[in-house]
């Protein structure tokens, strides 16, 4: 069991039979009263976001987690098949595990997953990923504005706005939070 003072962002807790990942911890206090700690948490089962105070949660149990590397093999219907790079075990994962990270999937690339009791529960994207431009307008050397952009389709299917000098085959960094161009990879 974990004391309530140990609660931190990113930890996985068990409440009853459900697993939750803590997404935010805030404290509110008014006057001379003792502060109330509020916890935002996402269900690892269905992705539902909820917010509770620590008093409502009672004592919580921290669940041990680990990070595993898995290679994306292929899509089969609504599921995506990944292979653990150490054990070669294959996992068929859906949107409940992949979340918004699904739009960054590229076959044969390796991704990091948060695992609980050996099972992948959440895709852990880095703040920026490197992707290849597969379709964009020809290179232009237009003068004038420094912020002139054009659209580029990436190898994962995502479309982002890039500077005019980017061409097909270039590898670029894309921010996973805002899906924005962050620079050319050399």
MDAnalysis code that builds the backbone (N, CA, C; Angstrom):
import MDAnalysis as mda
import numpy as np

u = mda.Universe.empty(558, n_residues=186, atom_resindex=np.repeat(np.arange(186), 3), trajectory=True)
u.add_TopologyAttr("name", ["N", "CA", "C"] * 186)
u.add_TopologyAttr("resid", np.arange(1, 187))
u.add_TopologyAttr("resname", ["UNK", "UNK", "UNK", "UNK", "UNK", "UNK", "UNK", "UNK", "UNK", "UNK", "UNK", "UNK", "UNK", "UNK", "UNK", "UNK", "UNK", "UNK", "UNK", "UNK", "UNK", "UNK", "UNK", "UNK", "UNK", "UNK", "UNK", "UNK", "UNK", "UNK", "UNK", "UNK", "UNK", "UNK", "UNK", "UNK", "UNK", "UNK", "UNK", "UNK", "UNK", "UNK", "UNK", "UNK", "UNK", "UNK", "UNK", "UNK", "UNK", "UNK", "UNK", "UNK", "UNK", "UNK", "UNK", "UNK", "UNK", "UNK", "UNK", "UNK", "UNK", "UNK", "UNK", "UNK", "UNK", "UNK", "UNK", "UNK", "UNK", "UNK", "UNK", "UNK", "UNK", "UNK", "UNK", "UNK", "UNK", "UNK", "UNK", "UNK", "UNK", "UNK", "UNK", "UNK", "UNK", "UNK", "UNK", "UNK", "UNK", "UNK", "UNK", "UNK", "UNK", "UNK", "UNK", "UNK", "UNK", "UNK", "UNK", "UNK", "UNK", "UNK", "UNK", "UNK", "UNK", "UNK", "UNK", "UNK", "UNK", "UNK", "UNK", "UNK", "UNK", "UNK", "UNK", "UNK", "UNK", "UNK", "UNK", "UNK", "UNK", "UNK", "UNK", "UNK", "UNK", "UNK", "UNK", "UNK", "UNK", "UNK", "UNK", "UNK", "UNK", "UNK", "UNK", "UNK", "UNK", "UNK", "UNK", "UNK", "UNK", "UNK", "UNK", "UNK", "UNK", "UNK", "UNK", "UNK", "UNK", "UNK", "UNK", "UNK", "UNK", "UNK", "UNK", "UNK", "UNK", "UNK", "UNK", "UNK", "UNK", "UNK", "UNK", "UNK", "UNK", "UNK", "UNK", "UNK", "UNK", "UNK", "UNK", "UNK", "UNK", "UNK", "UNK", "UNK", "UNK", "UNK", "UNK", "UNK", "UNK", "UNK", "UNK", "UNK", "UNK", "UNK"])
u.atoms.positions = np.array([
    [0.835, -1.187, 0.000],
    [0.000, 0.000, 0.000],
    [0.873, 1.241, 0.000],
    [0.383, 2.263, -0.606],
    [1.120, 3.516, -0.696],
    [0.401, 4.562, 0.147],
    [1.184, 5.378, 0.851],
    [0.537, 6.469, 1.573],
    [0.112, 7.516, 0.560],
    [-0.881, 8.292, 0.911],
    [-1.413, 9.285, -0.015],
    [-0.397, 10.362, -0.373],
    [0.628, 10.555, 0.447],
    [1.618, 11.586, 0.177],
    [2.551, 11.191, -0.966],
    [2.567, 9.910, -1.329],
    [3.471, 9.418, -2.370],
    [2.884, 9.523, -3.778],
    [1.654, 9.974, -3.908],
    [0.993, 10.026, -5.210],
    [1.712, 11.024, -6.101],
    [2.035, 10.583, -7.343],
    [2.733, 11.446, -8.280],
    [2.221, 11.186, -9.694],
    [2.414, 12.176, -10.528],
    [1.997, 12.088, -11.929],
    [2.736, 10.932, -12.604],
    [1.992, 10.134, -13.388],
    [2.588, 9.024, -14.127],
    [2.499, 7.686, -13.431],
    [2.251, 7.667, -12.124],
    [2.194, 6.385, -11.426],
    [0.909, 5.652, -11.773],
    [0.951, 4.332, -11.696],
    [-0.216, 3.494, -11.960],
    [-0.703, 2.958, -10.626],
    [-2.019, 3.089, -10.386],
    [-2.600, 2.613, -9.132],
    [-3.712, 1.614, -9.423],
    [-3.985, 0.787, -8.427],
    [-5.089, -0.162, -8.518],
    [-6.138, 0.260, -7.495],
    [-7.367, 0.359, -7.947],
    [-8.474, 0.628, -7.043],
    [-9.532, -0.418, -7.344],
    [-9.715, -1.344, -6.423],
    [-10.591, -2.491, -6.671],
    [-9.950, -3.365, -7.739],
    [-10.679, -3.607, -8.814],
    [-10.126, -4.415, -9.910],
    [-9.659, -3.562, -11.077],
    [-9.767, -2.231, -10.947],
    [-9.423, -1.329, -12.045],
    [-8.036, -0.711, -11.863],
    [-7.357, -0.507, -13.004],
    [-6.058, 0.155, -13.003],
    [-6.221, 1.565, -13.563],
    [-5.529, 2.527, -12.947],
    [-5.572, 3.916, -13.379],
    [-4.156, 4.470, -13.447],
    [-3.924, 5.366, -14.415],
    [-2.654, 6.094, -14.488],
    [-2.933, 7.520, -14.057],
    [-2.149, 8.025, -13.086],
    [-2.314, 9.383, -12.582],
    [-1.818, 10.350, -13.660],
    [-2.690, 11.272, -14.093],
    [-2.315, 12.242, -15.124],
    [-1.992, 13.608, -14.545],
    [-2.504, 13.904, -13.335],
    [-2.211, 15.193, -12.720],
    [-2.536, 15.137, -11.237],
    [-1.757, 15.855, -10.430],
    [-1.984, 15.960, -8.999],
    [-1.945, 17.446, -8.644],
    [-3.016, 17.957, -8.033],
    [-3.070, 19.361, -7.629],
    [-3.542, 19.461, -6.186],
    [-3.145, 20.539, -5.518],
    [-3.561, 20.789, -4.145],
    [-4.294, 22.116, -4.093],
    [-5.456, 22.120, -3.436],
    [-6.195, 23.367, -3.256],
    [-6.362, 23.599, -1.761],
    [-6.243, 24.860, -1.379],
    [-6.338, 25.206, 0.035],
    [-7.038, 26.541, 0.165],
    [-7.914, 26.638, 1.158],
    [-8.590, 27.911, 1.399],
    [-8.451, 28.262, 2.882],
    [-7.931, 29.426, 3.137],
    [-7.767, 29.905, 4.515],
    [-6.848, 29.027, 5.334],
    [-7.267, 28.729, 6.544],
    [-6.435, 27.941, 7.456],
    [-6.751, 26.453, 7.397],
    [-7.628, 26.068, 6.485],
    [-7.988, 24.662, 6.380],
    [-6.847, 23.850, 5.778],
    [-6.869, 22.570, 6.093],
    [-5.889, 21.654, 5.520],
    [-6.128, 21.536, 4.012],
    [-5.071, 21.484, 3.224],
    [-5.184, 21.403, 1.769],
    [-5.830, 20.105, 1.308],
    [-6.532, 20.187, 0.200],
    [-7.155, 19.018, -0.405],
    [-6.364, 18.662, -1.656],
    [-5.965, 17.408, -1.758],
    [-5.213, 16.939, -2.919],
    [-6.190, 16.304, -3.896],
    [-6.195, 16.831, -5.136],
    [-7.056, 16.309, -6.187],
    [-6.193, 15.545, -7.184],
    [-6.716, 14.402, -7.632],
    [-5.991, 13.529, -8.545],
    [-6.808, 13.343, -9.812],
    [-6.208, 13.640, -10.975],
    [-6.821, 13.310, -12.262],
    [-6.220, 11.985, -12.688],
    [-7.075, 11.065, -13.104],
    [-6.564, 9.740, -13.478],
    [-7.331, 9.187, -14.665],
    [-6.609, 8.422, -15.484],
    [-7.182, 7.824, -16.683],
    [-7.235, 6.318, -16.493],
    [-8.409, 5.752, -16.753],
    [-8.583, 4.306, -16.652],
    [-7.753, 3.627, -17.741],
    [-7.001, 2.618, -17.371],
    [-6.211, 1.881, -18.364],
    [-7.079, 0.856, -19.091],
    [-8.302, 0.675, -18.630],
    [-9.215, -0.265, -19.270],
    [-9.955, 0.375, -20.439],
    [-10.550, 1.563, -20.196],
    [-11.361, 2.177, -21.242],
    [-10.939, 3.599, -21.603],
    [-9.897, 4.133, -20.953],
    [-9.401, 5.460, -21.277],
    [-10.188, 6.595, -20.657],
    [-11.219, 6.275, -19.865],
    [-12.068, 7.297, -19.241],
    [-11.257, 8.121, -18.241],
    [-11.401, 9.443, -18.299],
    [-10.701, 10.357, -17.403],
    [-11.627, 10.735, -16.260],
    [-11.109, 10.655, -15.026],
    [-11.907, 11.049, -13.865],
    [-11.033, 11.832, -12.906],
    [-11.697, 12.559, -12.014],
    [-10.973, 13.351, -11.028],
    [-11.584, 13.084, -9.658],
    [-10.705, 12.835, -8.683],
    [-11.153, 12.559, -7.323],
    [-10.178, 13.181, -6.342],
    [-10.637, 13.350, -5.122],
    [-9.720, 13.792, -4.070],
    [-9.099, 12.549, -3.445],
    [-7.962, 12.721, -2.804],
    [-7.324, 11.577, -2.155],
    [-8.188, 11.016, -1.038],
    [-8.970, 11.879, -0.392],
    [-9.867, 11.401, 0.663],
    [-10.892, 10.428, 0.080],
    [-11.382, 10.689, -1.121],
    [-12.344, 9.794, -1.776],
    [-11.692, 8.472, -2.159],
    [-10.431, 8.514, -2.545],
    [-9.738, 7.304, -2.967],
    [-9.382, 6.392, -1.795],
    [-9.140, 6.986, -0.617],
    [-8.680, 6.177, 0.516],
    [-7.240, 5.764, 0.275],
    [-6.847, 4.641, 0.869],
    [-5.485, 4.154, 0.639],
    [-5.416, 3.506, -0.738],
    [-4.334, 3.775, -1.421],
    [-4.191, 3.269, -2.785],
    [-3.002, 2.327, -2.867],
    [-3.034, 1.471, -3.870],
    [-1.954, 0.510, -4.095],
    [-1.237, 0.884, -5.390],
    [0.057, 1.136, -5.281],
    [0.835, 1.413, -6.487],
    [1.138, 0.094, -7.187],
    [0.969, 0.074, -8.483],
    [1.203, -1.124, -9.286],
    [2.555, -0.985, -9.966],
    [3.438, -1.987, -9.817],
    [4.737, -1.916, -10.484],
    [4.584, -1.912, -12.009],
    [5.349, -1.063, -12.662],
    [5.293, -0.950, -14.117],
    [6.697, -1.093, -14.696],
    [6.749, -1.318, -15.982],
    [8.028, -1.316, -16.688],
    [7.797, -0.787, -18.095],
    [8.875, -0.383, -18.743],
    [8.810, 0.102, -20.118],
    [9.400, -0.987, -21.014],
    [8.658, -1.361, -22.053],
    [9.107, -2.394, -22.988],
    [9.127, -1.818, -24.399],
    [10.106, -2.228, -25.180],
    [10.185, -1.839, -26.592],
    [9.473, -2.887, -27.425],
    [8.618, -2.401, -28.345],
    [7.884, -3.311, -29.222],
    [7.883, -2.765, -30.633],
    [8.056, -3.678, -31.576],
    [8.083, -3.321, -32.990],
    [6.684, -3.460, -33.581],
    [6.273, -2.438, -34.344],
    [4.965, -2.466, -35.003],
    [5.065, -3.347, -36.240],
    [4.239, -4.403, -36.287],
    [4.298, -5.350, -37.400],
    [3.253, -5.050, -38.479],
    [1.966, -5.012, -38.109],
    [0.922, -4.795, -39.108],
    [-0.407, -4.488, -38.424],
    [-1.367, -4.008, -39.229],
    [-2.726, -3.764, -38.749],
    [-3.608, -4.909, -39.219],
    [-4.484, -5.356, -38.327],
    [-5.427, -6.424, -38.658],
    [-6.797, -5.998, -38.171],
    [-7.618, -5.497, -39.089],
    [-8.925, -4.976, -38.689],
    [-8.741, -3.725, -37.852],
    [-9.364, -3.677, -36.692],
    [-9.228, -2.535, -35.799],
    [-8.073, -2.673, -34.827],
    [-7.334, -3.757, -34.921],
    [-6.222, -4.027, -34.013],
    [-4.883, -3.802, -34.722],
    [-3.852, -3.530, -33.927],
    [-2.494, -3.356, -34.440],
    [-1.600, -4.353, -33.722],
    [-0.800, -5.092, -34.484],
    [0.014, -6.158, -33.912],
    [1.444, -5.663, -33.699],
    [1.930, -5.853, -32.475],
    [3.279, -5.463, -32.063],
    [4.012, -6.692, -31.558],
    [5.349, -6.679, -31.703],
    [6.174, -7.771, -31.201],
    [7.157, -7.221, -30.174],
    [7.187, -7.837, -29.000],
    [8.147, -7.474, -27.960],
    [9.544, -7.777, -28.507],
    [10.451, -6.796, -28.471],
    [11.778, -6.972, -29.077],
    [12.696, -7.868, -28.251],
    [12.316, -8.181, -27.006],
    [13.135, -9.082, -26.185],
    [12.605, -10.504, -26.195],
    [11.294, -10.668, -26.017],
    [10.716, -12.014, -25.904],
    [10.138, -12.524, -27.219],
    [9.978, -11.646, -28.208],
    [9.383, -11.945, -29.514],
    [7.909, -12.344, -29.408],
    [7.287, -12.088, -28.261],
    [5.870, -12.329, -28.074],
    [5.088, -11.258, -28.825],
    [3.960, -11.645, -29.439],
    [3.163, -10.695, -30.198],
    [1.911, -10.304, -29.423],
    [1.544, -9.006, -29.541],
    [0.378, -8.459, -28.866],
    [-0.498, -7.753, -29.883],
    [-1.790, -8.012, -29.836],
    [-2.754, -7.339, -30.688],
    [-3.397, -6.242, -29.854],
    [-3.131, -4.979, -30.215],
    [-3.539, -3.844, -29.391],
    [-4.524, -2.955, -30.128],
    [-5.462, -2.402, -29.380],
    [-6.483, -1.530, -29.946],
    [-6.291, -0.088, -29.530],
    [-7.285, 0.725, -29.840],
    [-7.233, 2.156, -29.561],
    [-7.177, 2.435, -28.060],
    [-7.686, 1.532, -27.226],
    [-7.656, 1.742, -25.786],
    [-6.226, 1.793, -25.255],
    [-5.296, 1.091, -25.884],
    [-3.885, 1.103, -25.482],
    [-3.104, 2.150, -26.272],
    [-3.398, 2.274, -27.557],
    [-2.622, 3.149, -28.431],
    [-3.034, 4.614, -28.335],
    [-4.295, 4.878, -28.074],
    [-4.774, 6.248, -27.918],
    [-4.452, 7.116, -29.126],
    [-4.104, 8.389, -28.859],
    [-3.782, 9.338, -29.930],
    [-2.486, 8.985, -30.649],
    [-1.685, 8.124, -30.060],
    [-0.420, 7.723, -30.671],
    [-0.597, 6.885, -31.921],
    [-1.825, 6.406, -32.167],
    [-2.076, 5.585, -33.358],
    [-1.693, 6.293, -34.636],
    [-1.860, 7.609, -34.672],
    [-1.571, 8.333, -35.913],
    [-0.082, 8.460, -36.192],
    [0.785, 8.043, -35.263],
    [2.234, 8.093, -35.471],
    [2.824, 6.719, -35.795],
    [1.995, 5.701, -35.931],
    [2.487, 4.348, -36.171],
    [3.064, 4.195, -37.574],
    [4.259, 3.640, -37.632],
    [4.925, 3.329, -38.893],
    [5.388, 1.881, -38.797],
    [5.027, 1.069, -39.793],
    [5.402, -0.349, -39.761],
    [6.908, -0.528, -39.630],
    [7.279, -1.530, -38.857],
    [8.654, -1.945, -38.585],
    [9.426, -0.983, -37.687],
    [8.784, 0.096, -37.207],
    [9.415, 0.994, -36.243],
    [9.196, 0.440, -34.837],
    [10.083, 0.822, -33.917],
    [9.992, 0.366, -32.538],
    [9.396, 1.471, -31.671],
    [8.472, 1.080, -30.794],
    [7.785, 2.012, -29.907],
    [7.914, 1.526, -28.467],
    [7.776, 2.468, -27.529],
    [7.855, 2.143, -26.104],
    [6.453, 2.022, -25.524],
    [6.255, 0.989, -24.694],
    [4.973, 0.773, -24.036],
    [5.161, 0.658, -22.537],
    [4.237, 1.251, -21.791],
    [4.165, 1.061, -20.356],
    [3.466, -0.275, -20.160],
    [4.073, -1.178, -19.385],
    [3.468, -2.485, -19.157],
    [3.175, -2.683, -17.677],
    [2.089, -3.365, -17.408],
    [1.683, -3.730, -16.059],
    [1.476, -5.235, -16.058],
    [2.170, -5.913, -15.154],
    [2.079, -7.372, -15.045],
    [2.332, -8.039, -16.399],
    [3.295, -7.486, -17.157],
    [3.697, -8.057, -18.432],
    [2.814, -7.693, -19.614],
    [1.717, -6.990, -19.392],
    [0.798, -6.630, -20.470],
    [0.948, -5.159, -20.828],
    [1.067, -4.816, -22.120],
    [1.139, -3.405, -22.519],
    [-0.184, -2.704, -22.226],
    [-0.101, -1.529, -21.576],
    [-1.323, -0.800, -21.227],
    [-1.376, 0.593, -21.839],
    [-0.228, 1.183, -22.187],
    [-0.213, 2.528, -22.756],
    [0.989, 2.707, -23.670],
    [0.771, 3.295, -24.843],
    [1.858, 3.675, -25.746],
    [2.532, 4.916, -25.183],
    [3.846, 4.891, -25.030],
    [4.612, 6.009, -24.478],
    [5.349, 6.708, -25.616],
    [4.765, 7.767, -26.151],
    [5.413, 8.508, -27.231],
    [6.427, 9.487, -26.664],
    [7.507, 9.685, -27.395],
    [8.471, 10.714, -27.044],
    [7.869, 12.072, -27.389],
    [8.430, 13.180, -26.871],
    [7.882, 14.505, -27.202],
    [7.916, 14.815, -28.704],
    [8.881, 14.221, -29.422],
    [8.963, 14.399, -30.875],
    [9.389, 13.075, -31.509],
    [8.839, 12.798, -32.692],
    [9.202, 11.588, -33.427],
    [9.735, 11.990, -34.798],
    [10.571, 11.132, -35.376],
    [11.127, 11.387, -36.704],
    [10.324, 10.592, -37.725],
    [9.803, 11.301, -38.734],
    [8.980, 10.689, -39.773],
    [9.460, 11.141, -41.144],
    [9.126, 10.358, -42.161],
    [9.564, 10.665, -43.525],
    [8.450, 11.331, -44.316],
    [8.813, 12.349, -45.090],
    [7.863, 13.031, -45.971],
    [7.691, 12.174, -47.218],
    [6.444, 11.782, -47.512],
    [6.192, 10.957, -48.689],
    [5.512, 11.729, -49.812],
    [4.876, 12.859, -49.494],
    [4.220, 13.632, -50.544],
    [4.110, 15.090, -50.120],
    [4.713, 15.962, -50.917],
    [4.598, 17.398, -50.684],
    [4.825, 18.123, -52.002],
    [4.484, 19.375, -52.035],
    [4.688, 20.185, -53.243],
    [6.186, 20.297, -53.516],
    [6.581, 20.593, -54.764],
    [8.005, 20.743, -55.087],
    [8.658, 21.842, -54.249],
    [9.976, 21.731, -54.112],
    [10.748, 22.714, -53.343],
    [10.617, 24.079, -53.982],
    [10.379, 25.081, -53.137],
    [10.272, 26.449, -53.628],
    [11.277, 27.310, -52.898],
    [11.848, 28.251, -53.604],
    [12.787, 29.198, -53.003],
    [12.199, 30.598, -53.098],
    [11.005, 30.720, -52.549],
    [10.324, 32.011, -52.614],
    [10.904, 32.945, -51.567],
    [11.061, 34.176, -51.924],
    [11.521, 35.176, -50.960],
    [10.342, 35.644, -50.136],
    [10.574, 36.640, -49.346],
    [9.475, 37.223, -48.589],
    [9.346, 36.647, -47.203],
    [8.129, 36.289, -46.833],
    [7.805, 35.871, -45.469],
    [8.598, 34.670, -44.995],
    [9.022, 34.737, -43.756],
    [9.800, 33.656, -43.172],
    [8.922, 32.499, -42.718],
    [7.635, 32.736, -42.549],
    [6.748, 31.705, -42.031],
    [5.852, 31.099, -43.103],
    [6.310, 31.080, -44.355],
    [5.520, 30.498, -45.430],
    [5.649, 28.981, -45.336],
    [4.506, 28.300, -45.285],
    [4.499, 26.847, -45.082],
    [3.669, 26.174, -46.179],
    [3.878, 24.872, -46.328],
    [3.090, 24.054, -47.243],
    [2.756, 22.748, -46.526],
    [1.804, 22.002, -47.057],
    [1.416, 20.736, -46.439],
    [2.305, 19.611, -46.925],
    [2.563, 18.654, -46.018],
    [3.347, 17.473, -46.361],
    [2.703, 16.250, -45.726],
    [2.534, 15.191, -46.525],
    [2.009, 13.931, -46.011],
    [3.185, 13.074, -45.573],
    [3.074, 12.470, -44.376],
    [4.160, 11.687, -43.807],
    [3.905, 10.191, -43.953],
    [4.943, 9.379, -43.743],
    [4.840, 7.933, -43.944],
    [3.861, 7.249, -43.002],
    [3.403, 7.923, -41.953],
    [2.402, 7.342, -41.055],
    [0.990, 7.747, -41.462],
    [0.866, 8.620, -42.499],
    [-0.430, 9.069, -42.963],
    [-0.822, 10.445, -42.449],
    [-0.089, 10.966, -41.489],
    [-0.351, 12.276, -40.905],
    [0.059, 13.376, -41.885],
    [-0.685, 14.483, -41.915],
    [-0.334, 15.641, -42.735],
    [0.005, 16.798, -41.814],
    [1.184, 17.415, -42.025],
    [1.616, 18.558, -41.218],
    [2.067, 19.679, -42.145],
    [2.165, 20.876, -41.598],
    [2.656, 22.026, -42.358],
    [4.159, 22.130, -42.143],
    [4.897, 22.295, -43.256],
    [6.364, 22.328, -43.221],
    [6.860, 23.538, -44.020],
    [8.119, 23.949, -43.796],
    [8.690, 25.046, -44.592],
    [8.810, 24.656, -46.072],
    [8.938, 25.653, -46.925],
    [8.972, 25.434, -48.370],
    [10.140, 24.587, -48.849],
    [11.268, 24.564, -48.113],
    [12.446, 23.832, -48.573],
    [12.363, 22.320, -48.351],
    [11.383, 21.833, -47.634],
    [11.235, 20.391, -47.380],
    [10.769, 19.706, -48.657],
    [11.362, 18.525, -48.958],
    [11.013, 17.793, -50.174],
    [10.689, 16.341, -49.840],
    [10.146, 15.616, -50.804],
    [9.839, 14.195, -50.625],
    [11.109, 13.450, -50.238],
    [10.993, 12.535, -49.280],
    [12.138, 11.747, -48.824],
    [12.851, 12.349, -47.621],
    [12.622, 13.621, -47.318],
    [13.238, 14.233, -46.132],
    [12.655, 13.614, -44.870],
    [13.497, 13.523, -43.834],
    [13.052, 13.056, -42.520],
    [12.949, 14.283, -41.615],
    [11.780, 14.423, -40.973],
    [11.546, 15.604, -40.138],
    [11.104, 15.171, -38.735],
    [11.328, 16.063, -37.748],
    [10.843, 15.850, -36.386],
    [9.463, 16.487, -36.275],
    [8.537, 15.708, -35.687],
    [7.159, 16.179, -35.501],
    [6.822, 16.075, -34.019],
    [6.337, 17.174, -33.442],
    [5.924, 17.171, -32.042],
    [4.678, 16.329, -31.862],
    [4.695, 15.434, -30.865],
    [3.559, 14.541, -30.661],
    [2.389, 15.221, -29.953],
    [2.635, 16.307, -29.250],
    [1.535, 17.003, -28.564],
    [0.674, 17.796, -29.533],
    [1.306, 18.609, -30.380],
    [0.563, 19.508, -31.270],
    [0.638, 19.092, -32.734],
    [1.310, 17.985, -33.025],
    [1.471, 17.481, -34.389],
    [2.015, 18.563, -35.306],
    [3.118, 19.174, -34.864],
    [3.708, 20.286, -35.595],
    [5.150, 19.977, -36.000],
    [5.589, 20.637, -37.068],
    [6.956, 20.512, -37.573],
    [7.916, 21.108, -36.552],
    [9.000, 20.372, -36.222],
    [9.971, 20.863, -35.257],
    [11.389, 20.885, -35.796],
    [11.561, 20.593, -37.059],
    [12.890, 20.669, -37.650],
    [13.177, 19.505, -38.573],
    [14.210, 19.680, -39.380],
    [14.625, 18.659, -40.332],
    [15.674, 17.778, -39.655],
    [15.542, 16.477, -39.840],
    [16.487, 15.506, -39.285],
    [17.601, 15.294, -40.301],
    [18.827, 15.338, -39.852],
    [19.965, 15.192, -40.783],
    [20.578, 13.823, -40.699],
])
